Amino acid sequence: MSADDRRLERRARLVEALLDTVLDVGVLDTTVEAVCARAGLTKRYFYESFGDRDEILAVAIDAMFVDVLEAIRAALTGASPTVADRATVTVGALVDELDRDRRRARMYVEAPGHPVLRARRDAAIDTFADLLMSDVLQASPPDDRHRMVGLLVVAGTTEVVSRWLADGLPLGRDDLVEEIARIGVAVGGL
């Protein structure tokens, strides 16, 4: 194994250890020391890949948002052209991607309480609002009103899904997806 491959392997172990630690103790109580201990690596190797705890958290949440975006785009590729169906597959892909890894789900839920993660989450909301309006609701031409509606729907969806992931919303997955999609289509219809 080359030195670069070993460095990449250690980096991946550290990210996995970070996610495991977040699941166990939450974002705010996750420390570099805990991540290193869980990964079985010294701090030297941590700082070889990351400047600090905030950087590894940013890397982890950015990767999560990339995976969510890819899942949504893949779902939209096979979706029927109706807005209702496109909304349902979009919400379903979001919920499924977040629900498949409870470590990432906890990081997502706790993101508003951490400045770096909050900034990343806000940027993702902007990206997903644009995607909602253009690719799901097929609203054109984009204008300030459409942007506001997209932000409202995506931010609201973010809050509802966060509560559902934290077991604070007693709905089954299908009911959650259907209701969010229905509301998104109704609000997005302008």
PyMOL commands that set and color helices and strands:
alter all, ss='L'
color gray80, all
select helices_A, chain A and resi 3-25+32-39+43-49+53-77+83-99+102-113+115-136+144-165+173-188
alter helices_A, ss='H'
color red, helices_A
deselect
rebuild
show_as cartoon
